Amino acid sequence: MVNRYLKRIYTALIYLFLYAPILILIIFSFNASKSRGNWSGFTLKWYLELFQDRQIMKALSNTMIIAILSSGIATIIGTAAAIGIHNMKRFKKAIMMNLTYLPVVNPDIVTGLSLMILFIFTNFQLGFLSLLLSHITFNIPYVILSVLPKLKQLDKHLYEAALDLGATPLYAYRKVILPEIMPGVITGLLLAFTLSVDDFVISFFTTGSGVSTLSITIYSMARRGINPKINALSTLLFLTVLLLLIIVNFRMSGEKIKKEREI
């Protein structure tokens, strides 16, 4: 009994350690004072000023467009790559998995510098397109690693059975394989979207003049002192990601219940 309570307390402390800074940030986004150590009353003026700030709104627009495009394209490429890797023989599969893990464990500054040098070497103009290609590149491995576990759980005879029943390979993948691995695909999509919104180092090295993301804009603003508008912006981003996770979890839970009822 005591051991069980100790485990619960330990777990609660871990979550408190993780989420206390975010909770404080959310609270102070409603603080009437610019001071981070003094509560002067409740206000929504920082949210109103946030939506009137053209620099932040432009950065937000760039960030959302790049995140949506890069996560979508990376999910398509990563899912196809995961299926290909899953069907490889053991030795080739081991090589491809090592190549997939490498960008994940590689420091962001190395990836950012490498991509910047590549773009400069090929005379590719740094700007929106270079930023988009960079985000697609570093997102693909995360999608692959999200989809592969679902492929391993998949019954390998399902695809063969679909072909035996007259389905074409593309139709069998679309109607049989894809629905089974969809939770992994959605996880990879959300992870890619979050990483794209969050990224600073790679974006800093691969963007051009006139194209700025939220992370770069926040970094520039933070160098002049913490602006309460940053707190408001961070709060909205956190709540947006949280809402997406809740929707996905409800969707997956609903599909699981539906399958159990069908069985």
C-alpha positions in Angstrom: 0.0 0.0 0.0 2.8 2.5 1.0 4.8 1.5 -2.1 1.8 2.3 -4.3 1.3 5.7 -2.8 5.0 6.5 -3.2 4.8 5.6 -6.9 1.8 7.9 -7.3 3.6 10.8 -5.5 6.7 10.2 -7.6 4.7 10.3 -10.8 2.8 13.4 -9.7 6.1 15.2 -8.9 7.5 14.3 -12.4 4.4 15.8 -14.1 4.5 18.8 -11.8 8.2 19.4 -12.8 7.3 19.1 -16.5 4.1 21.2 -16.6 4.7 23.8 -13.8 6.7 26.1 -16.1 4.0 26.0 -18.7 1.3 26.6 -16.1 3.1 29.7 -14.9 3.6 30.9 -18.4 -0.2 30.6 -19.1 -1.0 32.4 -15.8 1.3 35.3 -16.6 -0.1 35.7 -20.1 -3.2 37.2 -18.3 -1.1 39.4 -16.1 -1.8 43.2 -16.5 1.8 44.0 -15.6 4.9 43.4 -17.8 6.8 42.2 -14.8 7.3 38.5 -14.5 7.4 38.6 -10.7 4.5 40.8 -9.9 0.8 40.0 -10.5 -1.2 43.3 -11.2 -4.5 41.9 -12.2 -6.3 40.0 -14.9 -6.2 41.3 -18.5 -6.6 40.1 -22.1 -4.7 43.1 -23.6 -1.6 41.0 -24.5 -3.8 38.7 -26.6 -5.4 41.7 -28.3 -1.9 43.2 -28.9 -0.7 39.9 -30.2 -3.2 39.7 -33.0 -2.4 43.4 -33.9 1.3 42.7 -34.2 2.1 42.3 -37.9 5.5 40.8 -37.4 4.2 38.0 -35.2 1.2 37.4 -37.4 3.4 37.1 -40.5 5.8 34.7 -38.6 2.8 32.7 -37.4 1.5 32.4 -40.9 4.9 31.2 -42.2 5.2 28.7 -39.4 1.7 27.2 -39.9 2.1 27.0 -43.7 5.5 25.3 -43.4 4.4 23.0 -40.6 1.2 21.9 -42.4 3.0 21.4 -45.8 6.2 19.8 -44.3 4.3 17.4 -42.0 1.9 16.4 -44.7 4.6 15.7 -47.3 6.9 14.1 -44.8 4.0 11.8 -43.7 3.4 10.6 -47.2 7.1 10.0 -47.9 7.8 8.5 -44.5 4.8 6.1 -44.7 5.9 4.9 -48.1 9.5 4.5 -46.9 8.4 2.7 -43.7 6.4 0.2 -45.9 9.5 -0.3 -48.1 11.8 -0.8 -45.1 9.4 -3.2 -43.5 9.4 -5.4 -46.6 13.2 -5.5 -46.9 15.4 -8.4 -46.0 17.1 -8.4 -42.6 20.5 -7.0 -43.6 19.2 -4.3 -45.8 16.6 -3.4 -43.2 19.3 -3.0 -40.5 21.3 -0.7 -42.8 18.2 1.5 -43.5 17.2 1.6 -39.9 20.7 2.9 -38.9 20.4 5.5 -41.6 17.0 6.5 -40.3 18.1 6.8 -36.7 21.1 8.9 -37.6 19.2 12.2 -38.4 17.2 11.7 -35.1 20.2 11.5 -32.9 22.3 14.0 -34.9 22.5 17.4 -33.2 20.2 20.0 -34.8 23.1 22.4 -35.3 25.0 19.8 -37.5 21.8 19.1 -39.6 21.2 22.9 -40.0 24.7 23.7 -41.0 24.8 20.7 -43.4 21.6 21.8 -45.1 22.7 25.4 -45.3 26.1 24.3 -46.9 24.2 22.1 -49.4 21.9 24.9 -50.4 24.8 27.3 -50.9 26.9 24.7 -52.8 24.0 24.0 -55.2 23.3 27.8 -55.6 19.8 27.2 -54.1 18.4 30.5 -52.9 17.7 30.5 -49.2 14.1 31.4 -48.4 10.7 29.8 -48.0 11.4 26.8 -50.3 14.7 26.0 -48.6 13.0 26.2 -45.2 10.2 23.9 -46.4 12.6 21.3 -47.8 14.7 21.4 -44.6 11.6 20.7 -42.4 10.5 17.9 -44.7 14.0 16.4 -44.5 14.2 16.3 -40.7 10.6 15.2 -40.2 10.7 12.1 -42.4 12.7 9.9 -40.0 10.2 10.6 -37.2 7.3 9.5 -39.4 9.2 6.3 -40.4 9.8 5.5 -36.7 6.2 6.1 -35.9 4.7 3.9 -38.6 7.1 0.9 -38.4 5.8 -0.4 -35.1 2.3 -0.6 -36.5 3.6 -2.4 -39.5 5.3 -5.0 -37.3 2.0 -5.6 -35.5 0.2 -6.1 -38.8 -0.7 -9.6 -39.9 1.5 -10.1 -43.0 -1.1 -12.5 -44.6 -3.7 -9.7 -44.8 -2.1 -8.1 -47.9 -1.6 -11.5 -49.5 -5.3 -12.4 -48.8 -6.4 -9.1 -50.5 -4.3 -9.9 -53.6 -5.8 -13.5 -53.7 -9.3 -12.0 -53.6 -8.5 -9.9 -56.7 -7.4 -6.6 -55.3 -4.6 -4.7 -57.0 -1.4 -3.9 -55.0 -2.3 -0.2 -54.7 -5.9 -1.0 -53.8 -4.8 -3.5 -51.2 -2.4 -1.0 -49.5 -5.1 1.7 -49.5 -8.0 -0.4 -48.2 -6.2 -3.1 -46.1 -2.8 -1.9 -45.0 -3.4 1.8 -44.5 -6.4 1.6 -42.2 -4.5 -0.8 -39.9 -1.4 1.5 -39.6 -3.4 4.7 -39.5 -2.7 5.3 -35.8 1.0 5.3 -36.5 0.5 7.6 -39.5 -1.5 10.1 -37.4 1.1 9.9 -34.7 3.9 10.6 -37.2 1.9 13.5 -38.7 1.3 15.1 -35.3 4.9 14.6 -34.3 6.2 16.1 -37.5 3.8 19.1 -37.2 4.9 19.7 -33.6 8.6 19.4 -34.4 8.2 21.8 -37.4 6.4 24.4 -35.3 9.0 24.0 -32.5 12.2 24.0 -34.6 14.6 26.9 -34.3 18.2 25.8 -35.0 17.6 24.2 -38.5 15.2 27.0 -39.4 17.7 29.7 -38.4 20.4 28.2 -40.7 18.2 27.5 -43.7 15.9 30.5 -43.9 16.5 33.6 -46.0 15.9 37.3 -45.6 12.2 38.2 -45.3 11.1 34.7 -44.2 10.9 34.2 -40.4 9.2 31.6 -38.3 7.7 32.0 -34.8 10.8 30.5 -33.1 13.1 32.9 -34.9 10.8 35.9 -34.2 10.5 34.9 -30.5 14.2 34.5 -30.2 14.7 38.0 -31.7 12.1 39.5 -29.3 13.5 37.7 -26.3 16.9 39.2 -26.8 15.3 42.6 -26.1 13.5 41.3 -23.0 10.6 39.0 -22.4 7.5 40.5 -23.9 4.1 39.4 -22.4 2.9 38.9 -26.0 5.3 35.9 -26.2 3.5 34.4 -23.2 0.1 34.8 -24.9 1.4 33.3 -28.1 3.0 30.3 -26.3 -0.2 29.7 -24.5 -2.2 29.6 -27.7 0.3 27.2 -29.3 0.2 24.9 -26.3 -3.6 24.8 -26.2 -3.8 24.2 -30.0 -1.4 21.2 -29.7 -3.3 19.9 -26.7 -6.6 20.2 -28.5 -5.2 18.2 -31.5 -4.0 15.5 -29.2 -7.4 15.2 -27.4 -9.2 15.0 -30.8 -6.8 12.3 -32.0 -7.1 10.3 -28.8 -10.9 10.5 -28.9 -10.9 9.4 -32.5 -8.6 6.4 -31.8 -10.7 5.4 -28.7 -13.8 5.5 -30.8 -12.3 3.3 -33.5 -11.1 0.9 -30.9 -14.6 0.6 -29.3 -16.1 0.2 -32.8 -13.8 -2.7 -33.6 -14.5 -4.4 -30.3 -18.2 -4.2 -30.9 -17.8 -5.6 -34.4 -15.9 -8.5 -33.0 
